[in-house]
Amino acid sequence: MKLLIVDDEELTRTGVVSSIDWRSLGIDEIIQADDGVNGLEMARLHHPEIILCDVRMPRMNGITMLEEIEKFLPDTVSIFMSGYSDKEYLKAAIRLKTVNYVEKPLDPADIREAVLEAIHRYNQNQHTRRGEELQSIQAASRLALLLTMPSASVSQNDSQDDMQQLAGELSLDLSPSSGFTCVIVRLQNAPENARTAYDEIYRRLEEFLKNYHIDCLSVEKKPQHMVYFLIGKETLSARTLAAICHFIGSCYASYGHYYIAAGKTCKGISMAYQSYSDAVVLLQSSFFFPAGTLLTSDILAQMPPAPEQPDFSVSTEQAFSNALSSLDEAACSLFFQKLYQCYNSCRSLMPNQVRDLYYKLFLVLEETGRSLHLNADRQAQADNIMDEIENSFTYEELHQALVSRTHRFLEIAQNAAPENATIAQIKEYISRNYRNELLSVKDISSHVFLSVSYVCTFFKNETGKTLNQYLTEYRMERAKELLADPQYKISEISSRVGYSDGNYFGKSFKKYTGLSPSEYREKMT
């Protein structure tokens, strides 16, 4: 805690500082001022929790100083010290909620007792204020949630009554002409301790909006989506809205990628849902724009419509397959250029439509690798395709994921000799069936129509590994990928890579990596 001592007598200030073990009281910083004017300045600069001040001082007396400080530090607790004990000063101390009145000449024991009481009072003030703030945030969230619901989904009369009651609790000065502007923030990942983070951002935003005389309500509508309603006397200008959204973006920037969508301002509380609906529609297009973009109806209206599909003479999948099969890097680059021009900043398609197309293109890439008998160990596995797509927050990320995989594919294809067709068949079969704990060498040999003994000898001669050794290594590599994702339990990973016995899986994994599964996961994080 910080203690501000304000007294025009330097000897008094020095005596107070040196006569008490302040750290034992929880005071770790002491600030001094020699009159009320400087005391007010020090309070603005340092925000002390406790103020110990003289009553009569040059330029500004203690009562006037504390009246000013109370305006911006309402929870700070003050202690008067003075040689004057007339009733008028005592009345002023009571009016200012002063915790105590210490008479000069000062007794360190009296000061210590007064400061301890002041600390107790300050902690009580903070506890009360936190409770009031929490109650206010909860009421604001309830009202914001009602504003996101169409009147058809709830009893209109009940809804209006609830909204008016909550608005009264929040001391919102609403009229039929009050403007409601909905702003939705979509995050790629929810922050750790999300509730605390969201509450802190809400408090910062409320303080920022005071500059514009705008009130704010917020609610977490669904995971990673925060909804804000900006309430003002008039329609927000584009410039003001941009400034507010820029501030909101700065609050969320440390938590990763995000989008912001702002609906049109609507008049009256009953029309607030329309602004929310506008923002939701805008947010559906966010996938096609760079992270951090502010989406408004004006911005989207200025974007030229994208073609419905790339200008290829054949289907998009076939065009990609042709470029890959020829191992022509220039043809692949041209394909990606046309693809990107079509879907970047797209307004005519839904994100899932484009995700579905890219899923098919990932499958084309994998199928081409198999058809060219490239080493399956070095190809992207189908298991990870959906994760790659789902983890792409923007179209740019999804596109670059496909481009990167294609570059790796071309590098492998151009630098590596084609793999024997039978070996490629065996590896493909293992990649599709490794989860089956009963998978055996006999199953593999039957798949390629060869005897068990011949398959074992042939595979060892071609790869330098036995079939069982390859199968174990393949399973361990898949296990390593799954361990990198904390959503999977180790027991679940064991069964997903073909081990019903968790203990046996643990021993095999440690033999392969030198670490137990839990140790490996800890190292990864």
Solvent accessible surface area in square Angstrom, and as a share of the most:
residue,aa,sasa,rsa
1,M,53,0.24
2,K,61,0.26
3,L,0,0.00
4,L,1,0.00
5,I,0,0.00
6,V,0,0.00
7,D,0,0.00
8,D,61,0.32
9,E,92,0.41
10,E,120,0.54
11,L,154,0.77
12,T,24,0.14
13,R,29,0.10
14,T,72,0.42
15,G,34,0.32
16,V,4,0.02
17,V,46,0.27
18,S,89,0.57
19,S,55,0.35
20,I,19,0.10
21,D,92,0.48
22,W,15,0.05
23,R,176,0.64
24,S,70,0.45
25,L,15,0.07
26,G,42,0.41
27,I,2,0.01
28,D,84,0.43
29,E,68,0.30
30,I,50,0.26
31,I,15,0.08
32,Q,80,0.36
33,A,7,0.05
34,D,66,0.34
35,D,11,0.06
36,G,0,0.00
37,V,54,0.31
38,N,53,0.27
39,G,0,0.00
40,L,26,0.13
41,E,95,0.42
42,M,49,0.22
43,A,0,0.00
44,R,121,0.44
45,L,119,0.59
46,H,50,0.22
47,H,105,0.47
48,P,2,0.01
49,E,37,0.16
50,I,0,0.00
51,I,1,0.00
52,L,0,0.00
53,C,0,0.00
54,D,12,0.06
55,V,0,0.00
56,R,112,0.41
57,M,20,0.09
58,P,72,0.45
59,R,169,0.62
60,M,38,0.17
61,N,60,0.31
62,G,0,0.00
63,I,24,0.12
64,T,54,0.31
65,M,0,0.00
66,L,8,0.04
67,E,63,0.28
68,E,52,0.24
69,I,4,0.02
70,E,60,0.27
71,K,152,0.64
72,F,60,0.25
73,L,23,0.12
74,P,71,0.45
75,D,15,0.08
76,T,26,0.15
77,V,4,0.02
78,S,8,0.05
79,I,0,0.00
80,F,0,0.00
81,M,0,0.00
82,S,1,0.01
83,G,51,0.49
84,Y,107,0.41
85,S,58,0.38
86,D,61,0.32
87,K,154,0.65
88,E,117,0.52
89,Y,36,0.14
90,L,68,0.34
91,K,120,0.51
92,A,4,0.03
93,A,6,0.05
94,I,134,0.68
95,R,146,0.53
96,L,15,0.08
97,K,140,0.59
98,T,17,0.10
99,V,14,0.08
100,N,51,0.26
101,Y,34,0.13
102,V,7,0.04
103,E,98,0.44
104,K,52,0.22
105,P,134,0.84
106,L,43,0.21
107,D,65,0.34
108,P,59,0.37
109,A,64,0.50
110,D,72,0.37
111,I,2,0.01
112,R,96,0.35
113,E,118,0.53
114,A,1,0.01
115,V,0,0.00
116,L,82,0.41
117,E,76,0.34
118,A,0,0.00
119,I,23,0.12
120,H,112,0.50
121,R,83,0.30
122,Y,34,0.13
123,N,75,0.38
124,Q,91,0.40
125,N,44,0.23
126,Q,45,0.20
127,H,133,0.59
128,T,78,0.45
129,R,89,0.33
130,R,140,0.51
131,G,40,0.39
132,E,99,0.44
133,E,61,0.27
134,L,93,0.46
135,Q,129,0.57
136,S,48,0.31
137,I,15,0.08
138,Q,88,0.39
139,A,4,0.03
140,A,2,0.01
141,S,28,0.18
142,R,119,0.43
143,L,1,0.00
144,A,0,0.00
145,L,67,0.33
146,L,33,0.16
147,L,4,0.02
148,T,5,0.03
149,M,61,0.27
150,P,50,0.32
151,S,62,0.40
152,A,102,0.79
153,S,72,0.46
154,V,51,0.29
155,S,64,0.41
156,Q,103,0.46
157,N,116,0.60
158,D,86,0.45
159,S,10,0.06
160,Q,50,0.22
161,D,95,0.49
162,D,63,0.32
163,M,10,0.04
164,Q,98,0.43
165,Q,117,0.52
166,L,14,0.07
167,A,4,0.03
168,G,53,0.51
169,E,99,0.44
170,L,36,0.18
171,S,100,0.64
172,L,25,0.13
173,D,106,0.55
174,L,43,0.21
175,S,48,0.31
176,P,124,0.78
177,S,63,0.41
178,S,2,0.01
179,G,2,0.02
180,F,1,0.00
181,T,1,0.01
182,C,0,0.00
183,V,0,0.00
184,I,4,0.02
185,V,0,0.00
186,R,47,0.17
187,L,4,0.02
188,Q,51,0.23
189,N,89,0.45
190,A,46,0.36
191,P,13,0.08
192,E,157,0.71
193,N,122,0.63
194,A,28,0.21
195,R,118,0.43
196,T,91,0.53
197,A,9,0.07
198,Y,1,0.00
199,D,17,0.09
200,E,78,0.35
201,I,3,0.02
202,Y,8,0.03
203,R,87,0.32
204,R,104,0.38
205,L,1,0.00
206,E,68,0.31
207,E,105,0.47
208,F,46,0.19
209,L,0,0.00
210,K,129,0.55
211,N,109,0.56
212,Y,76,0.29
213,H,161,0.72
214,I,16,0.08
215,D,67,0.34
216,C,7,0.04
217,L,2,0.01
218,S,5,0.03
219,V,16,0.09
220,E,64,0.29
221,K,70,0.30
222,K,114,0.48
223,P,101,0.64
224,Q,55,0.24
225,H,31,0.14
226,M,1,0.01
227,V,1,0.01
228,Y,0,0.00
229,F,0,0.00
230,L,2,0.01
231,I,7,0.04
232,G,11,0.10
233,K,128,0.54
234,E,125,0.56
235,T,77,0.45
236,L,29,0.15
237,S,60,0.39
238,A,84,0.65
239,R,211,0.77
240,T,29,0.17
241,L,24,0.12
242,A,45,0.35
243,A,37,0.29
244,I,0,0.00
245,C,3,0.02
246,H,142,0.64
247,F,39,0.16
248,I,0,0.00
249,G,3,0.03
250,S,59,0.38
251,C,5,0.03
252,Y,0,0.00
253,A,58,0.45
254,S,102,0.66
255,Y,74,0.28
256,G,36,0.35
257,H,84,0.37
258,Y,34,0.13
259,Y,0,0.00
260,I,5,0.02
261,A,0,0.00
262,A,3,0.02
263,G,4,0.04
264,K,122,0.52
265,T,33,0.19
266,C,17,0.10
267,K,94,0.40
268,G,9,0.08
269,I,22,0.11
270,S,72,0.46
271,M,97,0.43
272,A,0,0.00
273,Y,73,0.28
274,Q,82,0.36
275,S,0,0.00
276,Y,23,0.09
277,S,33,0.21
278,D,34,0.18
279,A,0,0.00
280,V,53,0.30
281,V,93,0.53
282,L,11,0.06
283,L,18,0.09
284,Q,83,0.37
285,S,20,0.13
286,S,1,0.01
287,F,2,0.01
288,F,2,0.01
289,F,12,0.05
290,P,86,0.54
291,A,37,0.29
292,G,36,0.35
293,T,29,0.17
294,L,40,0.20
295,L,0,0.00
296,T,22,0.13
297,S,39,0.25
298,D,94,0.49
299,I,62,0.32
300,L,21,0.11
301,A,80,0.62
302,Q,144,0.64
303,M,52,0.23
304,P,98,0.62
305,P,108,0.68
306,A,17,0.13
307,P,79,0.50
308,E,141,0.63
309,Q,131,0.58
310,P,8,0.05
311,D,122,0.63
312,F,40,0.17
313,S,121,0.78
314,V,68,0.39
315,S,65,0.42
316,T,17,0.10
317,E,52,0.23
318,Q,85,0.38
319,A,16,0.12
320,F,0,0.00
321,S,29,0.19
322,N,75,0.38
323,A,8,0.06
324,L,0,0.00
325,S,61,0.39
326,S,72,0.46
327,L,57,0.28
328,D,63,0.33
329,E,92,0.41
330,A,75,0.58
331,A,35,0.27
332,C,3,0.02
333,S,59,0.38
334,L,96,0.48
335,F,6,0.03
336,F,14,0.06
337,Q,98,0.44
338,K,66,0.28
339,L,0,0.00
340,Y,65,0.25
341,Q,117,0.52
342,C,2,0.01
343,Y,10,0.04
344,N,51,0.26
345,S,19,0.12
346,C,0,0.00
347,R,90,0.33
348,S,64,0.41
349,L,43,0.21
350,M,94,0.42
351,P,17,0.11
352,N,109,0.56
353,Q,95,0.42
354,V,1,0.01
355,R,51,0.19
356,D,72,0.38
357,L,26,0.13
358,Y,0,0.00
359,Y,72,0.27
360,K,85,0.36
361,L,0,0.00
362,F,3,0.01
363,L,64,0.32
364,V,25,0.14
365,L,7,0.03
366,E,29,0.13
367,E,91,0.41
368,T,8,0.04
369,G,1,0.01
370,R,82,0.30
371,S,67,0.43
372,L,55,0.27
373,H,67,0.30
374,L,11,0.05
375,N,43,0.22
376,A,19,0.15
377,D,71,0.37
378,R,130,0.47
379,Q,25,0.11
380,A,34,0.26
381,Q,21,0.09
382,A,48,0.37
383,D,55,0.29
384,N,44,0.23
385,I,3,0.01
386,M,86,0.39
387,D,62,0.32
388,E,55,0.25
389,I,5,0.03
390,E,118,0.53
391,N,107,0.55
392,S,7,0.04
393,F,10,0.04
394,T,4,0.03
395,Y,1,0.00
396,E,71,0.32
397,E,52,0.23
398,L,0,0.00
399,H,7,0.03
400,Q,81,0.36
401,A,15,0.11
402,L,0,0.00
403,V,19,0.11
404,S,49,0.32
405,R,17,0.06
406,T,0,0.00
407,H,90,0.40
408,R,124,0.45
409,F,3,0.01
410,L,5,0.03
411,E,105,0.47
412,I,18,0.09
413,A,13,0.10
414,Q,96,0.43
415,N,114,0.59
416,A,23,0.18
417,A,88,0.69
418,P,103,0.65
419,E,29,0.13
420,N,62,0.32
421,A,48,0.37
422,T,33,0.19
423,I,2,0.01
424,A,11,0.09
425,Q,83,0.37
426,I,0,0.00
427,K,8,0.04
428,E,44,0.20
429,Y,38,0.14
430,I,0,0.00
431,S,23,0.15
432,R,132,0.48
433,N,41,0.21
434,Y,6,0.02
435,R,107,0.39
436,N,73,0.38
437,E,92,0.41
438,L,142,0.70
439,L,15,0.08
440,S,46,0.30
441,V,24,0.14
442,K,141,0.60
443,D,54,0.28
444,I,3,0.01
445,S,3,0.02
446,S,68,0.44
447,H,58,0.26
448,V,14,0.08
449,F,180,0.75
450,L,63,0.31
451,S,65,0.42
452,V,66,0.38
453,S,80,0.52
454,Y,113,0.43
455,V,0,0.00
456,C,49,0.29
457,T,78,0.45
458,F,38,0.16
459,F,0,0.00
460,K,90,0.38
461,N,117,0.60
462,E,92,0.41
463,T,45,0.26
464,G,50,0.48
465,K,63,0.27
466,T,62,0.36
467,L,5,0.03
468,N,94,0.48
469,Q,84,0.37
470,Y,5,0.02
471,L,13,0.07
472,T,51,0.30
473,E,38,0.17
474,Y,8,0.03
475,R,21,0.08
476,M,0,0.00
477,E,61,0.27
478,R,25,0.09
479,A,0,0.00
480,K,49,0.21
481,E,70,0.31
482,L,29,0.15
483,L,2,0.01
484,A,50,0.39
485,D,44,0.23
486,P,107,0.67
487,Q,129,0.57
488,Y,31,0.12
489,K,148,0.63
490,I,56,0.28
491,S,81,0.52
492,E,70,0.32
493,I,0,0.00
494,S,3,0.02
495,S,65,0.42
496,R,85,0.31
497,V,0,0.00
498,G,5,0.05
499,Y,19,0.07
500,S,84,0.54
501,D,74,0.39
502,G,41,0.40
503,N,119,0.61
504,Y,130,0.49
505,F,1,0.00
506,G,18,0.17
507,K,146,0.62
508,S,17,0.11
509,F,0,0.00
510,K,104,0.44
511,K,184,0.78
512,Y,80,0.30
513,T,42,0.24
514,G,50,0.48
515,L,52,0.26
516,S,26,0.17
517,P,11,0.07
518,S,63,0.41
519,E,79,0.35
520,Y,30,0.11
521,R,44,0.16
522,E,131,0.59
523,K,154,0.65
524,M,99,0.44
525,T,131,0.76
